[in-house]
Amino acid sequence: MTRIVFMGTPAFSTPILAALIDQYDVVAVMTQPDRPVGRKHILTPSPVKQLALAHQIEVLQPEKVSKSPEMQRVIDLAPDFIVTAAFGQFLPTKLLRAATNAAINVHASLLPRYRGGAPVHYAIMNGDKETGVSIMYMIRQMDAGNVIAQAKVAIGDQDDVGTMFDKLSLVGRDLLLANLPKLIAGPITGTIQDETAVTFSPNISRAQEEIDFSHTASEIDWQVRGLRPFPTAYIRLNNVRTKLLDVTVLTDQKTTLAPGTVVARTKHALDLAAGHGTVLRINRLQPAGHPQMAITDFLNGTDEEFAVGERVVADKFKGVQHG
């Protein structure tokens, strides 16, 4: 039976690993080390590690792959394939060459668009109407190998990173299963990526999490959904860091008020001016030190007036208060 070493970390990777376990001989799994999770910082294994242990598969967890004993272990195993899906570390060429057939990656974008660690985030934040999955050969340059197969997936108006991960992981699983038998049968050249069309999706920075209300309501909605459920977009609402979890673009409204100013306020609604005269309704939020709440609960429980015409969102990067 074809022997595979699988490398992945988040929940996105688990349907792919589960399918490989079901049909092939997964001889080892490499994943990120256990990390502290939640307010209590409980050391927690990755979803991939949990699945591997449930199937009694050897788990390797190097803090850094290069020159590690775990890397040498994979080389010694000499698997037919190395398959990665959202692993989260750079793999040295020596490790890639350990696969006697090929080292391939399940990447959540339509390469050459969005090479890098956060392709789904950027696709949503940029307002793309579709993204997809690419199966490609792994080479030393990041996400630059020949593409073996691709599948497109639409991005709906309500989709966020969580829903798209769910969709893309299943599409990636099916695309991989459809193409592995072809790779086992013999080499596939694949399609060379067009370097003139390359874009990148580096990991999300802290600065990218803060919303700039000079952007349009649609762009803010893309940012909120493109950072949900993690790492989450935020504003400084009356100088308190406040996560925005759900918003609505009021396409039938326009305003002359400055961005970040209250356009309308009722017991059940808070509408704010955004860039270019657009209007954004806040549906759900989380002020620092408080649980997530619907806007109705927030407005009913606050002493702030949020009067029409009051500017309640500070300019980005000026006088940050973390609440």
Secondary structure, DSSP 8 states (H G I E B T S, - for coil): --EEEEEE-SGGGHHHHHHHHHHSEEEEEE----EEETTTTEEE--HHHHHHHHTT--EE--SS-TT-HHHHHHHHH--SEEEEES--S---HHHHTT-SSEEEEEESS-TTTTBSS-HHHHHHHTT-SEEEEEEEE--SSTT-S-EEEEEEEE--TT--HHHHHHHHHHHHHHHHHHHHHHHHHS----B---GGG--B-----HHHHB--TTS-HHHHHHHHHHTTTTT-EEEEETTEEEEEEEEEE-TT----S-TTBEEEE-SS-EEEE-GGG-EEEEEEEEETTS--EEHHHHHHH------TT-B-B--TTSS----
